Amino acid sequence: MKGHYWNKVSLIELLENKFQQYQDRTAVIYEGNSLTYRALNNRANHLAKKLRNKGIVPNDIVAICSERSLHLMVGILAIMKAGGVYLPIEATTPLERVEYMLRNSNAKLFLTYKKYQEKTSSFIPSIFLDEEINEEECENPRPCLTTPNDPLYAIYTSGTTGLPKGTVLRNNSFVNLIEWYTEEIKLDKDETTLVYTPVSFDATQKSIFSPLLTGGRLLLASSDPYDPSVILKYIQDYQVNHIIATPSSFYPILYLAEKERFETLRSLRILSLNGETINIKNLKNWLRSYNCNATVYNLYGPSECADISIARKLNPYPLLRDDEGTIIGRPIPNVNAYVLNESGQLADIGEIGELYLGGICVGNGYFDKSLNKGKFVPNPFNENEIIYKTGDLVRILEDGNIQYIGRVDNQVKIRGQRVELEEIENVALRYPGILQCTVTFDSDKNCLTLYYFSKEILNPEEIRSFLKNKLSGYSVPSFLYQVSKIPLNKNGKVDRPSLPKYIIKTETKKEEEWSELELKIKEVWKEVIYTDVKKDDIFFHVGGDSLSAYVILNGLYDVFKVKITMKEFYENPTISGLSKLIKEKLSQGASEEPKKNLEQIGANIARTLSEVDLQQIKLKYQEINQNLFETVINSNIRHEYSFPYFRKSKHGFKGKKSDIYHFVYEVVLDNTSVQEIQMMFNKLLESQVLLRTTLKEQGKEFICNEYSYSPANIDFIDISAYDEESQKKIEKLLLNEMKDSIYQNWENPQLYYRMCLLKINVTKYKLLFVFEHLISDTETGRILNEYFKSPSYSSSIVQTDDFRLFLEEIYRLNKDEKLTKYKDSSQYRSLRNEIELFYQKNPSYKKGNPIILSSPKILEIDMRTIDRKVGNIPMHYFLYICTNLLSIAFKLKKIPIRIFVNKRNYGKLNFYNTIGDFSETIPVVFDAELQSGELYYLQYKENNDYLTNNKIALKSFRDDPEIFNVIYLSCPFTYNFLGELTDEEDRYYKENASNFHSLPYPILGYCKENQMTIIINNGLKMEEVEEFEQFLKSLKISYKLTNKE
């Protein structure tokens, strides 16, 4: 959607254009049925005429009570076409609550299904959507009378009085939001958006209109009980590209997808999470997966302000912070955010204050105007504007982003829905016999508990039934306890921590007898239920919900290998009921033991691998790479230049095949044809110039010839007939051959990488790559996987700036001037001086020799036990702990060190998606008396920023004797932090910890899940080890320090 329409047209006017533009494209899909834009428009026009005939005029409220369906979409559009304001109501909403909404909003008409006719009211007319189906050509009933400033829809949220409060949103507010959103995520007409959130959820409104405004497909999930396996099947079957959801509802989908290494989520390009704080730990495994192609957005905004007012795109996985989920971002266009402190003044950077929102996002307020007071208030900085008081505590970070801290009141979020604890309390007080009550929220268990006081013993199940008829399902407390009194603290407020002490125990039944089967089921329940349960306790009455039910289903399957559907679970929500169901299924032979799919492994009988086979495979590999080489060099030479790296001649490893000088990558491709893989590889060959550049060693340099692009015909080696063990043997042979062939001939021009395509089975292929370090660093793997796993093969592969530009702009341009400038810098002078002081204090160490032990130490730390004052990302922890280690070992206050990085940005030049060797070391002098890792990181960043802003690559000065001596020979310490690694990489580094040639960094660190590992090669004496352990204990962290023999 191009242009800025929020102040020019209404939403329905924008949609009318799309109905004409995309008439024959599929607009909406539900349970196998679909409507084109033309059919959807015709149906909506027919119904809109009927609404007009019923007397609907502009700005009338029309309620629509429905689950997700085709009828829902027809109804909403018809209301808009008739000039009305739609009020979505979930079909499961209790009757009493529905009637209140209709009266409070002064609704003129009620749209629903015939099966929900008991929810219809006598005081307003009704229309049954399932009786209004007409797809005959029908023009819009009359020109749209809706203006941008008119209301668009109304939403009801939890209210403190015991009754829900309805708020009204204008067209211009929503159009501003949806215009920004569709442009920001670049939603395309060929993409599919899945909606599985409730009809009455404000985020659902974004979900249904964003694809319709871009010509895309809207896929509505069925309205059965929430089942992540069903949602995941939708994503896979329809290749869903875009989802807006609450974090809590998406985590179980990730849990299920992880079993297939997230392959079922490969199509997902945009995931927008809103409604509650994101727990980044629940996303990490997916975000780091090769199968993750999605960009994740954190969206924030109250219903009163068009739902989304502030937004932020999450950092890519390597840059994720632990508190990333609390950083909500910056205001979207035409929205203003104010953070005011207790004095009503603008808060300083980092100061906690309350968030106020202003601008086009602010809605028309509540139907009950008395509720507006104190919420919709005059803007103290603009007397002509009303701003909304959110009740959210936030702070502005130094980079301008806003971080969510918490609430100023008793409002909480349950599965993304706003819940006022006072509303539940006020409803509960209407139950006969309850004299006092209070509701608590446990954020860890995500559940509500009602404590109530009465002079008589009350039945909690009758109270629960009463609450169910008056509250939304997510607002009904999981636990109900009668107490002997509501305790107060010294300030006269409810003493919530003391409430459990006063629970009245009304049951004195003898201890239950449990069967072995029931005990196993109980153990599964303990994954999500944190209280002791009885055999006949209903899951949803003891803290369970539809999201945690899925965890139970998976747990039961893991234990019994019996598949239970969500419907069966709802019908048998007790341990005793599930026990009977599982017994029945087991007796019927329904256990699903894992079975091998013979088609997927290639054949029923595996072929024997012979030496002749291996030789033929080797020859085929050589033929593939020779053809690739000839394709490259038979094109025209575009550029010839010298490649100034002299690592080989300086360090003389010519002919060696050590792992530190090459990088091995593999990319697994499922359900992809050879033709598609060839097309992908050729696009990669076209975009990455080093893949069509030959290098020839000549003295201390390499001569590079960059050739024009010509498409290569990439053949494959079929190994599908061999068993898994034989396939691994073949891969090992090929990888060794690929490494050897790069080192065979330095004097003649050659490509400094090798590739091979293997057919694993009928649906799976594997690409193997080996890159020489001259043209590659550790980021090459990321680039390859982002490219080959990208649905479009294009968004990730366009190399940013050319590698040759890096050599010219950074390596060669003004080299002498840069060298002089760097030698005169305070960073370099400080480094040189501290290095000299170090060798004066430690004369036993010689320059140029790494300070290492023959038996290094491995430190393993549980990152969950690290105090936040140390920092808030793993890099902070690493710098803080390692710098204190060196300070203790060498009695230093200033520590000269080199930090190994892959530096891919220099000022405006960005090489993020460029294949090449951008490895660099950043020299820093750390002040060992700093009190947090974040401060060490800032010291590093200051040095890095100096190099970036001045376009300096230090390795371009390696031919200068002084620089080479100071930085590369004399600097006594080196850090290398690798980020998060896999289990396989973790094993590799621990096994090779004593091999300095494999791990050429005196201090190397990485993390895996919640554990940080630091391999220490620096010389430590026993008393220094003890002192270092005392330091670790002072941090109160959980750790293990071992020797590597």
N, C-alpha and C positions, 0 to 999 in steps of 0.2 A: 504494500500500500504506500504509494509515493505521495508526497505533499504533506502539508500540515492542515488537517481538516477540523481539528477539535473546536474551533471557534466559527466554523463555516456551515457545517451540515450535521444532521443527526446520524445516529448509527444506522437506522433503517434506510436512510438515503444512500449511504455507502454500500449497504448490502444489496439494494435494488440494482445497483450497477454491476455487482458481482453476479447476480442471478442472470443477467443478460450476457455478461462476458463469458461465463463458464456453463452455459445452459446444459450441455450434454455430458459434462463431467460428473462423476459421483460426488455427492455432497455429504451424505451421512449414511452410516452403516450400523445396523443393530440386529443381532442374532441371525445373521445370514441374509437379511433383507436390506435393501438400500434404496435411496432416492437420489435422482440426479438433481442438479440445481434447478432445472426446469420443473420437475415434478414437485420438489419441495416448495417452490415458489407458487405453483398452481394450487396446491393444497392449502397453503397459508392464505392465499388470496380468497379462496372460497370461504374459509373460516372467518377471515377478517370481515367479509361482507356480512356474515351472520352476526358478528359482534357489533358491527355498526347498526344493524337492524334491531339488535337488543338494546340499543340506546347508548352504546359506548362512545364517548366523546374524548377529545384530547385530555390527557392527564388523569383520566379515571384509572383507579386501581383495579386490576383483574388478577385474581389469584389463580394459580395453576398447581394442582396437587397431583404429582405424578412421580413415578420412578423414571430412570433413564429410558428413553424409547424414541421412536420416530415421531410418535404423537406429541411428545414433549416439545420437540423442535418445531413442529408445525404450530403448536399452540403458542409458544413464545413469539414466533415470528408474526403470527396472526394478530396477537395483542399489539405488537409494535406497529404493524401496518394500519391497525384501526386507530392508532394514536394513543393507545392506553399505556399504562405502566404495569409491567408484569411483576407478580409477587410469587416466587417459587416456594413451594411447600413440599417437604419430603412426604412420600406416601405413608411412611410409618409414624408420622407425627400423631400424638394422642389427640382424640376428638376435642377434648376441652381446650387444648392449646390451639388447635385449628380455629375453633370458634372465636377464641380471643383475638387471634390475628386478623380474622375477617372483620370483626367489629372495630378493633383498634385502628385498622388501616382504612376503614370505611370503603371496603371493596364493593364494587358494583356487580361483579359477576364471578362465578366460581367454575373453573374448568377442571375436570377430573375424568376418571374412568368409571364405567358402570359398576365395576366390582368395588369401588370405594364410595358408593352412593350413601353409605351410612355417615360419611363425613360431610355430606351436603347439608346446608342450613336452610331453614325455612325463611330467613329474613333476606336472602339474596337468591336470584335465579342461578341455575346451574346448566352447564352444557357438558355432555359426555363426549370426550375426545374420540373414543373408539367407534362412535356412531357418525363421525364427521369425516368421511374419507372420499375425496373427489379430486382426481388428477386431471380433469378436463381443462383445456386452456381457459385461463381466467385472468383478466387484467386486474391490476391493483384497484381496489374499490374506489379510490379517488386520490387525488394528489395528497402527498404527505403534509400534514399540518404541524408535525413535530419540529420544534426549533432546537438548536444546540443547547439552549439553556433549560429545556423542559426535562422533567424527570424521565428516567429510563427504566429502572427497576427498584424494588424495595427488598430489603433483607432483614430478617429478624435474628437477633443475637440474644445471649443471656443477659438478664437484667437483675439488679440488686434487690428489687421490690418483690421478687417471687414471680414476676411476670416477664415474658420476653419483651424486648424493646425493638421496634421497627425503625429502620433508617432508610432514607431515600437518596439515590444517586442520580445525578444528572447525565444527560447525553454527552455534554462536552467533557465532563470528568472522565467518563469511560472511554470516549474516543481518543482523548489525549493519552490515556494509558495504553490502549490496544494499538494505537499507531506507533508509539514508542516501542512496545513489546515486539510486534511483528517485524519491525525494522531491525531491532537489536539482535534478535535470534535468527534473522534472515529466513523466516519460514517460507517454504516454497510450495507452489501449486502441485507438485508431484509428491508431497509428503503427507504422511498420515498422523493425525493427532488422536491419542487414546484418552477417553474420559472415563474414570471409574470413581471419581469423587461424588459425594451426595449432591442432589439437584439443588438443595438450598444453601450449599456452601458457596461463599462469594468467589472463591477461586475457580469454581466450575464455570462461571460466566465468562471468564477469560478463555477457558479451555474450549468452549463451544463456538465462540465468535472468532478467535484467531485463525483457525483454518478456513472458515467461511469467507473471511476477508482477503484471503490469499489464494482462493481457488483450490484449496487442498481438500483432503478427506477427513471427516469427523467420524471416528469409530467410538460408539457408545458401548461400554461393557454391560453385560446383563446385570440385573438387579438382585441376583441371588446373594446369599451371605458372602461377604468378602472372602475370597480365596486366592492367595498369591499364585498358586499354580495355574488357575484359570487366567489371571491377568498376564502371567508370563507366556501362556499359550497364545493369547491375543497378540502380544508383542512379536512373538516369533512367526505366527501364521500370517499376520498382516504387515510384517516388517515395519513396525511402528517407529516413527522418527522423533515424536515430540510428546512429552507428558508433563502435566502440571499436577503435583501431588503434595500431600503432607509427608514430611520425613518418616513419621511412624508407619505410614502405610506402604512406603517404598522399601524399608529395611527388610521385611520378610521376603520381598521379591528378590532382593540381592542375595539373601540367605539361600534361597532355592537355586538361583542362577549360578551361584558359586560352585555348586556340585558339578556343573558342566563347564567350569572355568569361564563363566560369563558369556559363552558363545551365543546364548539365546538373546543377549542384549546388544549384539553387535550393531543392529540397525538403529539403535537409539542415538540420536544426534543432540537433542536438547532435553535436559531434565531440569525443570524449574520447581524448586521446593519452597513452600511457604506455609504459614500457619503456626510454626513452632521452631524453636532453635534446632539447628542441624548438629547431630553428633558425628563429627568428621571420622571418628574411628570406625563407624559402621559403613563408611563409604570407601575407606582406604584400599581394601583389597581389590575392589572393582576399579577404582581410578588408576591403580597401578597396573591393571591387567592389560595384556595386549589386545584383548577383545573390547576394551572400552574406547569408544569413539565419541563419547558424549561430552558436551560442555554443560556444566552444572551451574545453575543460578540460585542465589539465595534472595528470595523476594520477601519484602516486609511491607505491611500496611494494614490498618484497621478497616473494617467494613464501612465505617463512616467516611472514609477518604478513598473511595474507589478501589479498595482492597490492596492495591500496590502503589506505594508512594516512594519507597526507597528500594534499591536493588544493587546487587553486586554479582559479578561473575567470579566463581571460585578460581583460585590460582590453580595452575596445572599441578599434577601430583608432586613433582619434586620440590615445589615451593610451598606446599600446604603447611599451614601452622596448626598447632593443636587447638587453638581457639578460633579457627577459621569460621566455624559454624555460628559464632556469636557476632561476627562482623557483618552487619547488614548492608553496608555500602553507602551510597550517596543518593540524594533525591533524583528522581527521574525528571525530564524536562517539564517546566512550568509548575514545579512543586518546590516549596520552600520548607526547610527543616530548621527549627530553632531548639537549642538545648539551653534551658533556663535553670539556674541554680535556685536555692531556697530563697534568695533575695529577689527573685524575678529578673535577674540580670543574665545576659549571655554568659554561659559557662566558659571557662578557659579550656585550652587543649588539655585533655586528660581528666578534667574535672567532671564528676558524675552529676547529671541534672536530669530534669524531666523533658521528654521530647514533645514538641508542639509542631503540628503540620499546617502549612498554609498553601495558598495558591489554588489552581484549578481543581485539585483533587478533593477539596473539602465539599462534602455533600450538603443537602438541604436540612440536615438535622433529623430529629426523631418525630414520629407521628404525635407522640405525647410531648408537646412543646415544653412542658415543665421539666423534662429531663435534659433539655438543652443547656440549662443554667449550670455553669461550672465546667461544661465540656466544650461547647462552642463559644469561645470567648473573644473579645476584641484583641487585635494584634497590637501589642504595646509599641511596635516599631512602625506601624502603618495603620492609622486610625480608620481607614476606609476598608479594612479587611477583617474577616473573621477567621480565626485559626482554631484548630481542634487540639484539645488537651488529651494526649494518648494515655497517660497514666504509666507509660513505660520509662524506666530509668536507663539512660544511655550515657555514653561519653564520646567525644570526637577525638579520634586518634591523630597522630602527627601527620599522617598522609592524607587526612581529610575524610577518611571513612568513619562511619558511625558504628559503635559497638554496643550491642544490647547487653544490659546488666541484669534487669529484673523488673518487677512491678512495684508500684507504690501502694497497691491495694490488694484485695483478696481475689483478684481475677487470676484464673489459671487457664492453661490450654490442655485439653484432652483430645488427643489425636487430631490436633490442628484446629479444634473448635473452641471458641471462647466460652468459659464457664465462670459465672459469678458464684462464689461460695455462698454469698448472702441470699441469692435466689433460691438455692436448695434449702437453706435454713428456713426461709420464710414459707416455702411450700410445706416443709416438714411440720412446721408449727401449726399448720391448718389441720393436721391429723388429730382426731379426738384423743385426748389423753397426754399428748406431748406438751410439756410445759416449758422446757428449755432444750436447746440443741445447739450443736456446733458441728461444722464440717471441716475436715482436714484433707490436705492433698499431699500424697507422697510422690515426689517427682521421680525418684528412682524406680518405683513400681508403677508409676503413671496411673494411680488409682485414687479414688475418693473414699473417705470413711465418714459415716454419720454417727455421732454420739448423741443420744437423746436421754432426757430425764423425764420420768413420769412417776406418779404416786402408785400406779398399778403396773403389773407385769404385762407388757404388750407383745404381740406376735410380730417379729421382724419381717416375716414374709408378707403379712398383710400391709405393713408399712411400705415395703418394697413395691407391692402391687399398686398402692395409692400413688406413690411417686412416679411409677411408670406411666400412669394415666395423665400426669400433669407436666412431666419434664421430658426433654429429648433423651433418647436412650443413653447417649454418652454422658449425660448429667446425673444419671441415677447412681448413687454410691455403690461401690462393690461390697463394702462391709457396713453392717448396721449393728451397733452395740448400745444396749441400755446401760446407763451408769447410775450410780447412787447419788451423784451430784455432778454439777459442772464446776470444776475447781477454778479458782481465780488466783492470779499472782498478786504481788504486793501493790501493783499499779491498778488493780481492779479489772484487769483484762483476763480473758480465758487463758488458763495455763495449759496450753495444748500438749506439751510433753508429758504432763501428769495424767492425762485423760485415761490411758489404759489401766491405771491403778484402780479406777473406780468402776470398772466393768462388772456388771452383775452376772454371775454365772447361774443360769436357770436350768441347766441340764445336768443330771447326775446318773446318766445311763451307764450301764456296765461297759467295760472295754469291748470294742468290736473285734470280731475274729476276721482276719484277712487271709484270703487265699494267696498262693504264690503269684498268680497272674495279677491279682489286684494290687499287690505290693509293687510289682514291676510297673504297673500303670501309675501308681502313686509317685514312684521315683521320677517318671517322665513329667508328671504335673509339677514337681518341685522346680523344674526349670523356669516356670513363670509364676507359680503360686507360692507366696512366701509365708503362708500360715499353715498350721496343721489342718488337714481336711479329713472329713469322714467319707465313707463309701457312697453315701447318697447325697453329698453336697453337690449342688448344681455349679458347674464350672463358672458360669457368668455371675454367680452370687458370692463367689469367694475371691474375686479379683481378676477373673479372666475376661477377655473381650475377643472380638473377631480377629484381631491381629495376633494376639498370643495363642489363639486356638490353632492357628496354622503351625506354630512352633510345636504344639502338642501332637498334631497329626504327623509331622516329620519325625518327631521322637518315637511315636508309636510304630511308625514304619521301620525305623532303624532297629528297634528292638524285636518286633514280631514279623517283619517283612510282610505285613498286611496293609493294603491300601484302604483307608477310610476316607470317604468324601466329606466335605464340609457339611452337606445336608445330613448325612448319617450322624455326624458329630452333634449337630444341633438337636437331632432326635434322641440322642443318647448322651446327654451332657454330664453324666455322673460316672464315677469310677466303676460302680456296680453295673451300670448300663453298658459301658464300654467293654467291660469284662465279658459280658454275655455276647456282645456283638463280635468280639475278637474270637471267642470260642467257636461261634457259629461259622465264621469265615475260615478258621483253621480246619474245622471238621469238613468243610466243603472243598478243601484243597486250594484255598485262595491265596496261600502264601506265595509271594513273588520273589523267589531266589534269583539273583542276578544271572542272566543268560548271555552268552556271547553271541553277537550278531556276526554270523559267518561271512555275510556279504561284506561287512565293514572291514574284516581282516583279510579279504581278498579271496580266500578259497577254503574249503573244508579241510583239505589235505595240503599242508605246507610243503613247498619245494625245498629240497636239500641244497644248501649253499656249497658249491665246490670251488676249488682254486681257479678252475677255468672261468667260472662265473665272475669271480672277483677280478680276474684279468680283463674280461670283456667290459665289466662295469667301469674299470679304471680307464680303458681306452675310450669308452663313450664319454666319460667326463672330459678327457683331454680334447676330444673332437668338439665338444660343446664350447669350451673356452677358446680353442683356436679359432673357431668360426666367429665368436664374439670379437676377438682381437682383430681379425681380418676385416670384419664389418666396420669397426672403428677406424682403422688406419687407411681404409680405401676411400674415406671421405676427405674433403679438403681441410687443410690445416688453417684454423681460424687465428690462433695466437701461438707464438713461441716465446717462452720466457724462462728465466732461471729460477729454480726452486732452491732457496738459500739454506735449507736445513742441512746441517753437517753432522747430525747425530751419529751416523754410521761411521764416518771417517774419524770422528773424535773418539768414540768409545769402542770402535773396532769390533762390533759384534757381527760383522759380515760373515754370512754363512751359518750363523747360529739360528736356532729355531725356538728361542725362548718365548713363552706365552706373553711376556710383557711387551713384545714387539708386534703382535698381531691381535686382531679381534675377531672372534667367531660369533656369528649370529645365525639364528634359524627362525623362519617364519612359517607357521603351520596355517594352511588355507583349506578350509572345509567348504564343500558344496560350491567349488569354483572350478570352472573349466580351464583347460590348458590355454585356450584362446584368450580367456580373460586374463590369465596370469601373464601371457606374452604381452598383451596390451598394457598391463600395469607396469611390467618391467621396462617396456619401451618408453612409457611416459616418464618413468624414473630416469632412464638413460638420457632422455631429452632434457630434463630439468636440472640434473646434477652434473656439472661440467667435469668434475674429477673422474666420473665414471667413463668418460670418453677422452681422457688425457693420458698420454704415455709419459713415462719418466725414464731417463737414462742417466746413470751416474757418470759424473765428469769432474774429477778432482774433489773439491769440497762442496760441490753443488750438484744439483740434478737439473738436467735440461728437460723442460716440459713442452710437449706439443698438444695443444687442445684442438680436437677435430670437430668439424660440423656434425650435426646429428644425422644418423641414418638408422632406420629401424633394423633391429636384429631379430633373426629367427631362432628363438630359444627352444631347443628340444628338451625332452625329459628322459630320465632313466626310470624304467618301470621295475620296482622291487616289491610289488604288491603280492607276488606269489610266495614270498618268503615269510617265515614266522617272525615274531617280534625280536627274538634274540638275534636272528640272522640279519634283520634290518639294522639293528644297532651296530653289528659288526661291519656292515657295509658303510654306514655313516662314519664310523671311526676311520675306516680305510680312506674314504674320500676326504675327510677333513685333514688327515695327515698328508695326503697327496696335494691338497690345495695349498697347505702351508709350505710344503717342500718346493712346489713349482714356482712360488714367488721368489724364493731365495736362490734359485738355480742360476740366474743370469743377471748380474748387476750392470754389465757393460752395454747390453743391447736394450733398445726401448721396449718397454712392456707396460701392461696395465698392472697396477699395484693392488688388485683385488682379484678374487676368483669366486665363481658362483656355480651352483648346481641345483637343478630341479628334480626332485624325487617324487614318484607316484607311490604313495603308501598303501592306499586301497581305492575302491571305486569312487569314493567321495572326497578323499583327502590327499593333498599334495604338501610337500615340504620344500621350502627354499633354503639352501645353505649358502652362507656368504663367509668368506675370510678376507679381511682387510688388513693391509700392512699399516703400521702406525704412522707412516709418513703421510698418508692421506686420510687418516681416521683417528677418532678418539672415542671415548665411551658413549658419547651422545649419538653416534651413528646408529646404534641399536634402536634408540628411541625414534629416530627419524624413519628408519625402515619399517618399524612396527606401526607407527602412526600412519604411514602411507599405505602399506598393504592391508591394514585392518580398516582403513577408511572406506565408508560405503560409496563415496563418489570418486575415490582415487585421486582427488585433485586438491582438496582443501589443505592437506598436510604436506604435499610434496613440493609445492612451489618454493624453491630455495629463496631465501630472503636476499642477502647480498652475496655476490659471486666470490668464490675463494680467491680468485686472481686479484679481485679488488682488495681483499684482505692483505695480500702480499704487497700490492702496490701502495695502498693508502697507509697501512700500519707498519709494514716491514721496511719499505724503501723510502717513502716520501718524508723528506726533511729528517732523515735518520740522524745525521750529525747534530742538527739543531736540537732534536729531541734528547739525544744522549747528553749533550751539555746541560740541557734544562733539568734532566733527571739527576745528574750528578750534583747539581746545585740545590736540589730540593731538600727540605727538612727530613722527608721520609728516608732518603738515601743516606744522608749524613748521620742520622740517628742510628740506622742499621749498621753502618760501617763502624761507628764508635762503639756500639754495644758488642759487636763481634770481637773487636780488638780487646775490650775489657774481659770478655769471656775467656779468651785464650791466655790472657795474663793471669786470671784466677785459676785456670785449669790447664797448666802447661803440659800435662801428660797427654792431652789430646792433640792430634796433629791435624792441620788443615787438609781438607781433601779426603779424609777418611771418615766414613760415617760412624757416629758414636752408637754402637750397637752391642748387644749381648749375644753370646752364642746360644743362650737359652732364653728366648723372649717370654714375656708374661702376657696372659690374656685376662683382661678385666671384663666381666659381664655384669651389667647393671639393669635392674628392673626400673624402667623409666617412669612407671606409675608412682614410684616412691620418691621421686625427685621433687624437692620444694620448688614452687613456681618462682621464687626469688632468683633461682639460678638462671632462669630464662623460660621461654615458652615454645621453643622448637628444639629438635635434637641437636642442631648445629650449636646452639647456645650451650647445651649440656656438655657437648664434646669439647668446646673451647675452654669452658670453665674448669672442667676436671683435668684436662691435659696440661693446661698452663699452670695450675696449682701443683700438679705432679712434678713438672720441671723445676718450679720454684723450690719445692721441697728437696728434690734430688741434688740440685746444683747451687742451692742457697742464693738464688738470683731474685732481684726485684724487677729487673728489666730482661726480657727474654727475646732474643732475635730469632725469628722463625720464618720459614717459607710455607705457605699454604698452597697445596696443589689444587688447581681448578681447571675446568674447561671453559675458558673465557670467550664468549661468543657475541659480546656487544662492545662497541667502541664509539661513544658519542652517538651520532645518528646512524652509524653503521650497525646492522643487526644480522648476525649469521646463525640465528637460532635453528633454521631449517636447512642449513648448508652442510653437506658432508665435507669433512676436512679435519686436519689436526689443529685444533685450537687450544691444545693443552698449554697451560702457563702456570707459573708459580708466582704468588703475590707475597713479597717480603713484608713482614710486619714486626714491629718491636712492641711486644705486649707488656703492659704494666701489670705485674703479678699481684698487685694489691687491690685490683678492681673487685667489686663485690658481687658481680653477676656475669653470667655468660653473655647476656645481651650487650653489656658494655664492651666485652672483648670483640663481639661481632661488629659493633660500631667502629672499633679501632681498625679491624680488618676492612670494613666497608669504606672507611675514609681513604685508606691506601688504594683500594681497588678503584674507587671513584676518581682518584687523581690520575691513575693510568687510563681509565676509560675516557675521561674528559679531554685528556691530552693525546689520545690515540697512540698510546705507547704499549708495545708488546715487548716485554723485557728480554724474551729470547732472541729478539732481533739484535740485541747488544752482546750476544754471547761471544762474538769475535773480538770484543774489546777486552784486553787482558785484565784490567782492573775490575770491571763488572763481573767477568767470569770468575775471578778469584773471590770477590766479596760474596756474591749471591749464590753461585753454583758450587764453589769449592769450600768456602769458609763457613757459610751459614750453618751452624751446628745442628739445627733441628728442622724437621719437616713434618707437617701435618698433611694427611690426606683423608678427607671425610667423604665416603662413597654414597651416603644417603641410605635408602632402604633397599635391602637385598633379598633375594629368594633363599629358600632353604639350601638349594644346591650351591649358590654362591657363598653362603655362610660356611658350609662344610669345606669348600675349596680354600678359603682364607685361613680357617683354623688349621686345616691339615698342612698348609704351606707356611705357617707362621714362623717356622725356624729357617725358612729358605729365603734369605735376603734377596737373592736374585729374582725370586718370584714376587716378593713384596718389597720393593726398593724404597720404602718410606719408614723412617724410624718410628713414627706414630701413625697408625692407620685405624680409622674407626668407621663403623656403619651401624645401622639399626635394622631390626627384624621384628615386626609386630611391636610388642612393648619392651623389647630388650635391646640395649645398646651394647655393642662389643667394641673394645679398644685393644688393639694389639700393640704392645709396647716393646720396641727394640732398643730403647735408650738405656744406658748403663745404670742400674740401680743396685746399691749395696743393701744388705739385709736390714740395717738400722733405718735406712731410708724407706724401705718397703714398709716397715712397721709404722714410721711416721706418716707415710702416705695413707695407710689403712686407718690411722687415727683421724686423718682428715676426712676420709670417706665416711667413717662412723659419725663424725660431727655433723655431716649432712643428713644423717638419719635415713640413708638410702639402703636398699637391699642390693647386695653385690656379691660377686665371687671373683677372687683373684687367684689364678693358677699359673704354674710354670708350664711352658711347652718344651718338653724334653726332646 
